Amino acid sequence: MAFSAKAIIVKLAYRHGVDAVTLIMYRMLLALPLFVAMAWWAGRGQPPLGRKDWLGVLGLGFSGYYLSSFLDFAGLVYISASLERLILYLNPTLVVLLGWGLYRRRIGRGQALGMAISYCGVLLVFGREARTQGPDAVWGALLVFLSAVSYAVYLVYSGEMVRRLGALRLVGLATSVACLCCLLQFALLRPWSAAAVAPEVVWLSVLNATLCTAAPVLMVMMAIERLGAASVAQAGMVGPLSTIFMGVWLLGEPFTLWLAAGTALVVAGIFVFGRSARQAAL
């Protein structure tokens, strides 16, 4: 739910006239000390990183957290928070598709069925939104989809480094790299006067950096240690539902039959996809 609230906070901040470059700069600036502390804590007593490790951290931080976050923030300018969360929820299917394209890993029938169901759900919601908002919805959905692809690339290539560095240390280092990239982006693309934003934007960014960025990363890691990845993934199915609820409650987004049907298809498809993937791994 904390992860899902990010889109709600971003949409609320956009109401105060801030743009994506400035908003993500504030989020990453405020989150940077937390991620540096995370990397330090997880790296205590561990050997220092070599040149190859640092290159891997830089690449994964750029793809997995900087590029994916910026594309996501940019896409939220044009589409609803509900559609954004449904697109990002397709991330496990993109990891499998990348594995098939890059390494020729087999896709099982159950996985293919789950992907087909979930993509139909997204297309249903997207079609309805595109009909009402026109080309803006197409552009926004494309940006968010590319954000999901960028994060899927991170997941595909991070496996070896997770085993070598540990998940928490890698996340802390990679997100710190992403924070620095966002600060550099702001310095290059915006005048310093652009940092003067409404107080509401600053407070919303504090919430985004803590409640929706650093805290859920730690909670997911702790949950995986106690429950296992499969149970955590099932619990994550509450994400799209919580985003829709908060979007209707806090943003006044309409709750339609199309949205309900599309969400049901996406959640059902990911459930079928995940169950088939677990069965194939046994």
C-alpha positions in Angstrom: 0.0 0.0 0.0 2.9 2.4 0.7 4.4 1.7 -2.7 1.1 2.3 -4.3 0.6 5.6 -2.5 3.5 7.1 -4.5 1.3 7.7 -7.5 -1.3 9.4 -5.3 1.3 11.7 -3.8 2.7 12.6 -7.2 -0.7 13.5 -8.6 -1.4 15.7 -5.5 1.9 17.5 -6.0 1.2 18.2 -9.6 -1.8 20.2 -8.6 0.7 22.8 -7.2 2.3 23.5 -10.6 5.5 21.5 -10.1 7.0 19.5 -13.0 8.4 16.0 -13.1 12.1 17.0 -13.1 11.7 19.1 -10.0 9.4 16.8 -8.2 11.6 13.7 -8.6 14.6 15.8 -7.5 12.9 16.6 -4.2 11.9 13.0 -3.7 15.5 11.7 -4.3 17.2 14.5 -2.4 15.2 13.7 0.7 15.6 9.9 0.2 19.4 10.0 -0.4 20.4 10.1 3.3 18.2 7.1 4.0 19.6 5.0 1.2 23.2 5.9 2.0 22.5 4.8 5.6 21.0 1.6 4.3 24.0 0.8 2.1 26.4 1.6 5.0 24.4 -0.6 7.4 24.2 -3.6 5.0 27.9 -3.2 4.0 29.4 -3.3 7.6 32.1 -5.9 7.8 31.8 -6.8 4.1 34.6 -6.5 1.6 34.8 -3.3 -0.5 33.4 -3.2 -4.0 35.7 -3.8 -6.9 35.6 -1.9 -10.2 33.3 -4.5 -11.8 30.9 -4.2 -8.9 30.8 -0.4 -9.0 30.1 -0.5 -12.8 27.2 -2.9 -12.1 25.8 -0.7 -9.3 26.0 2.3 -11.6 24.2 0.5 -14.5 21.5 -1.0 -12.2 21.0 2.3 -10.4 20.5 4.1 -13.6 18.1 1.6 -15.1 16.3 0.3 -12.1 15.7 3.4 -10.1 16.6 6.6 -11.9 15.2 5.9 -15.4 12.2 3.9 -14.3 11.3 6.5 -11.6 11.6 9.5 -14.0 9.6 7.8 -16.7 6.9 6.9 -14.1 6.7 10.5 -12.8 6.5 11.8 -16.3 3.8 9.4 -17.3 1.7 10.3 -14.3 1.2 13.8 -15.7 -1.0 12.3 -18.4 -2.8 9.3 -17.0 -4.7 8.3 -13.8 -3.0 6.8 -10.8 -5.1 3.6 -11.2 -3.9 3.0 -14.8 -0.3 3.7 -13.8 -0.4 1.1 -11.1 -2.0 -1.5 -13.3 0.7 -1.0 -15.9 3.5 -1.3 -13.3 1.8 -4.4 -12.0 2.7 -6.2 -15.2 6.4 -6.1 -14.2 6.8 -9.8 -13.5 5.5 -10.6 -17.0 8.1 -8.2 -18.5 10.9 -10.0 -16.6 9.8 -13.3 -18.1 9.5 -11.8 -21.6 13.0 -10.3 -21.3 14.3 -13.7 -20.1 12.7 -15.3 -23.2 14.1 -12.6 -25.5 17.6 -12.5 -24.0 18.2 -16.0 -22.8 15.6 -18.1 -24.7 14.0 -19.2 -21.4 10.8 -21.1 -21.9 7.4 -19.6 -21.2 4.9 -22.1 -19.8 1.3 -22.3 -20.9 0.1 -21.1 -17.6 2.4 -18.2 -17.6 1.3 -17.3 -21.2 -2.4 -17.5 -20.1 -1.8 -15.3 -17.1 0.0 -12.7 -19.2 -2.8 -12.7 -21.8 -5.4 -12.2 -19.1 -3.5 -9.4 -17.4 -2.6 -7.5 -20.6 -6.3 -7.7 -21.6 -7.2 -6.0 -18.3 -4.7 -3.2 -18.9 -5.9 -2.7 -22.4 -9.5 -2.5 -21.2 -8.7 0.3 -18.7 -6.3 2.0 -21.2 -8.9 2.0 -24.0 -11.5 3.6 -21.8 -9.0 6.3 -20.6 -7.7 6.9 -24.2 -11.3 7.5 -25.4 -11.8 10.3 -22.9 -8.3 11.9 -22.8 -7.0 11.2 -26.3 -3.3 11.2 -27.3 -2.2 12.3 -23.8 -3.3 9.0 -22.4 -1.4 7.1 -25.1 1.8 9.1 -24.3 1.4 8.7 -20.6 0.7 5.0 -20.8 3.8 4.5 -23.0 6.0 6.4 -20.5 4.8 4.3 -17.6 5.2 1.1 -19.7 8.8 2.0 -20.5 9.3 2.6 -16.8 8.1 -0.9 -16.1 10.5 -2.2 -18.8 13.4 -0.3 -17.3 12.8 -1.8 -13.9 12.4 -5.3 -15.4 15.9 -4.8 -17.0 17.2 -4.1 -13.5 15.6 -7.3 -12.1 16.9 -9.4 -14.9 20.5 -8.3 -14.5 20.6 -7.8 -10.7 20.4 -11.5 -9.8 24.2 -12.1 -9.8 24.9 -8.9 -7.9 22.3 -9.7 -5.3 24.0 -13.0 -4.5 27.4 -11.2 -4.3 26.5 -8.1 -2.4 23.2 -8.9 -0.7 19.8 -7.4 -1.6 19.8 -4.6 1.0 23.3 -3.4 0.2 22.6 -3.5 -3.6 19.3 -1.6 -3.2 21.0 1.0 -1.0 23.8 1.6 -3.4 21.8 1.5 -6.6 19.1 3.9 -5.2 21.9 6.2 -4.0 23.2 6.3 -7.6 19.7 7.1 -8.8 19.3 9.9 -6.3 22.5 11.5 -7.6 21.3 11.1 -11.2 18.1 12.9 -10.4 20.0 15.8 -8.7 22.3 16.1 -11.7 19.4 16.1 -14.0 17.8 18.9 -12.2 21.0 20.9 -12.1 21.5 20.5 -15.9 17.9 21.0 -17.0 16.4 23.6 -14.6 17.6 26.9 -13.1 18.2 26.9 -9.4 15.1 29.2 -9.0 12.9 26.2 -10.0 13.7 24.7 -6.6 11.4 27.3 -5.1 8.1 25.3 -4.9 5.0 25.5 -2.8 5.4 24.2 0.8 2.9 21.5 0.0 5.2 20.0 -2.6 8.0 19.8 -0.1 5.9 18.0 2.5 4.4 15.7 -0.1 8.0 14.9 -1.2 8.9 14.1 2.4 6.1 11.6 2.5 7.1 10.2 -0.9 10.8 9.8 0.2 10.0 8.1 3.5 6.6 6.5 3.5 6.5 5.5 -0.2 10.2 4.9 -1.0 12.5 4.0 1.8 10.0 2.4 4.3 8.4 -0.1 1.8 11.9 -1.2 0.6 12.8 -2.2 4.2 9.3 -3.7 4.9 9.5 -5.9 1.8 13.0 -7.1 2.7 11.9 -7.9 6.2 8.7 -9.7 4.9 10.7 -11.8 2.5 12.9 -13.0 5.4 9.9 -14.0 7.4 7.4 -15.2 4.8 9.3 -16.0 1.6 9.1 -14.3 -1.8 6.0 -16.2 -2.9 3.9 -15.1 0.0 5.1 -11.5 -0.3 4.3 -11.5 -4.0 0.7 -12.7 -3.2 0.3 -10.0 -0.5 1.5 -7.4 -3.1 -1.7 -8.0 -5.0 -3.4 -5.5 -2.7 -1.3 -2.8 -4.6 -3.7 -2.0 -7.5 -6.7 -2.2 -5.3 -5.3 0.2 -2.7 -4.3 2.7 -5.5 -7.8 2.6 -7.0 -9.3 3.2 -3.5 -6.9 6.1 -2.8 -7.4 7.5 -6.3 -11.1 7.7 -5.8 -10.9 8.9 -2.2 -8.1 11.5 -2.4 -8.0 12.5 -6.1 -11.6 12.2 -7.1 -10.8 9.8 -9.9 -14.0 8.1 -11.3 -14.6 4.5 -10.3 -16.2 2.8 -13.4 -17.2 -0.7 -14.4 -14.4 -0.6 -17.0 -11.8 0.0 -14.2 -13.3 -2.7 -12.0 -13.3 -5.2 -14.8 -9.8 -4.3 -15.9 -8.4 -4.5 -12.4 -10.0 -7.9 -11.8 -8.5 -9.2 -15.0 -5.0 -7.9 -14.2 -5.0 -9.3 -10.6 -6.4 -12.6 -11.8 -3.9 -12.8 -14.6 -0.9 -12.1 -12.4 -2.2 -14.7 -9.9 -2.4 -17.3 -12.6 1.0 -16.2 -13.9 2.6 -16.4 -10.5 1.1 -19.7 -9.6 2.3 -21.3 -12.9 5.8 -19.8 -12.4 6.0 -21.3 -8.9 4.8 -24.7 -10.1 7.4 -24.7 -12.9 10.1 -24.0 -10.3 9.3 -27.0 -8.2 
